[in-house]
Amino acid sequence: MRLGLRILTGALVPALGALPSALAADPPRFDVTPMVGYRAGGDFEILDPESSTDRSVDLDDGTSIGIDLGLYRDANSFYEILYSRQESGIDSSDAVVGSVDVATEYVQFGGTLLFPDETWFVPWLSLTIGATRLEPDGGFDSETEFSATLGGGVRLPLNERIAANIGVRGYVTLVDSDSEIFCVGSGDLNCLVKTSGSTFFQGEAFLGLSFRF
């Protein structure tokens, strides 16, 4: 019994000691990055019924949260699914629409390229396409539109599997021009915004923590 225990112990200790280096040697397969950021922008071009001229209605700037899931294609690139959400409001100083809270959600699919070099940080570039969901409170209808993002930043490795992730990302959403959005019931008078523009843009700076498996 004691001899068997010694043999087992003698085999396990070297194996456990080699495990970290073996994990480090294996190429990563998955990447998970929870993140928090600050998102700005997001305005609708509307036709003011009183002056018959175009003007902007803005979403308030504010905090965003999200998560990015990656499936590695090779050691320096991965396919990704991005989800990001911000809760803000339409500018309450606007006399036409008043004050309404709006949740803005992005679901995106795309990829990220990593550019490792002989430095202590790793630049990256991301491109995605997907959908934007705008959901106001107060019983108004939500809107889902086609969108795309372009992002970039740097990763600061903390060890072989964890890195701090600092980046910026731009979100562009295509909105039908000359249409009514955020409506309740039927009729133009029951809509918050009557758009005259065709794009909705937001920019974001964020900080995340990337885990590689």
N, C-alpha and C positions, 0 to 999 in steps of 0.2 A: 504493500500500500504506500509506504513512504517513498519507495523507489519510483513508483508510478507517479506520485505527486511531484517528485523532483524532476522527472522527465517532462511532465506536463508544464510545470513552472518554467523549466529551462527553454521550452519551445514557445511559450506565450510571451515571455518578456521581450525577446528579440522581435517577435512579430508586432507587438504593440508599439515597440520603439520605432519600427519602420513604417507604421501606419500613417503618421502625418506626412512624411516625405512621399509616400505612395499616393496619398490624396492630392498633394501639391503637384505631383507629376501628371496625374490624369487631367486631360482637357476638360473644361467646364461644359456642362450640358444645359443648365438652366440659370437664369438670372432673374432675381426679384429685387425691385427697387421701390419701396414706399417713399413718398416725398411730400413735402409741404412747400408752398410757394406763395408768391404775391402776384396777382393777375390784374392787369390794367387794360383799359380800352373797352371796346364793345359799344358801338353807337349805331343807331338806326337813322338813316336819312328819311325824314317824313315831310309830307306836305302840310304846312300850317293852314288850316281852313280859314283863318282870319285874314292872313296876309297873302295867301296863295303863293308862298315861297317855300323853298326847301330849307330845313334846319335839322339839327341833330338832337336825338334823345339818347342819353348815355346811360350805360350801366355803371354803377358805383364800383370803384376799385376795391379789392379785398383779398382775403386769404383764400387759397385753394389747397385742396388735398388730392392725392392721386396715388396710383400704383402702376408700375410698368413690369410686365412679365415677358421674359425673353427665352427663346429656344435657340441655342447656339447652332449656327450653320458651320462654323469653324472656330478656331481659337480667337479670331478678331472680328467676328460679325455674328449677329443673331437676329432672328425674326422676333417681332415684338407685338404685344397687345397692350395698349395704353388706355387707362381709364383715369379721368380727372374731373373734379367737381368744384364748383364755386357757388356760394350762396351770397347774393348781393341784392341790390334793388335798382329799379329805374330811378334816375335822378329826380328826387322829390321836389326840386325847384322848378321843374317843368310844369307849367300850369295846365297843359293839355292832358297829360297822362296821370298826373298826380303821383302818389307814392305806392309802388307795388314791389313786393319782393319777388325775385326771379332766381331759380336754380339753373345754372348752366352746366351741362354735362357733356363730356366728349368721350366717345368710344372709338378708338383708332387701331388700325392694323398697318404694320410696315416693317421697317428694319433699322438697325443701328450698326454703324461701322466704327470700330475702335482703331486708333492709330498709335500703337505702342512705339516708344522710342527709347533711347538711352537717357531718359529723364525720370524724375520722380512722379510725374503725372502722365495721364493717358488721355489725349483729346478724343472726342467722339462726335459723330454726326448722325442725326436721325431724320427719317422722312416717313410720314404715315398718311393714310387716307381713312376716312370713316364717316361718322355721323355726329352731329351736334344736336342735343336736345335742350330746348329752352322751355322751362316749366314755371309759369307765374302762379302766384297764389290767388286767392279770391275767386276760385271757380273758373278762371279763364283757361281756354284751351292751350295745351302745350304745342310746340312746334319741333319737328325733327327735320334737319336739313343736311345735305352733303357738306363735308368739310375735309380739310387737309392741314397738316402741321409740318413745320420745319424746325428742328432743334439742334443745339450744339452745346458743348461744354467740355469739362474735364473731370476725370476720375482721379482721386487721390488715394492710392492703395494703402490700407491699414495693415493688411497681411495678404496671404495668397488668395483668400476667399471673400474679403470684405473691403469695400472702398467707399469713401465719401464721394458724393456725386453733386457737382455744382453745374447748373446749366441755365439756359434760356430757351424759350420755345415760342414760336408764333403760330396762332390758330387763325385760319381763314375759313369762313363759312359762307356758302352761296345761298343767298336769300332771293326769293322771287320778287322782282321789282313790281311796283304798282299793284301791291296786294295788301290785304289786311291780315294782321297776325295778332295773337293773344285776344281771341274773341270769346264771347259767351253768348249762346243762343244764336240768332240770325240777325242780319242787318248790320250795315256799316257802322251805325252809331254804337254798337255793342263791342267794338274792337278798340284795344288800347293804342295800337300803332298801325298806321297806314304807310307802308314803306314806299320809297321812291328810288332807293339805292339797291344794289345787287350783291353787296358783300358786307360781311360782319367780321371785324378783325379784333383779336385780343392778343396781347403779349404777356409773357410770364417769366419771372425769374424764380428758380426753385433750388432747394437743397434736399438731397436724398441720401439714402444709405443702400448701397448695392451689395447683394449677397449672391455669390456664385456657387453652384452645386455641381 
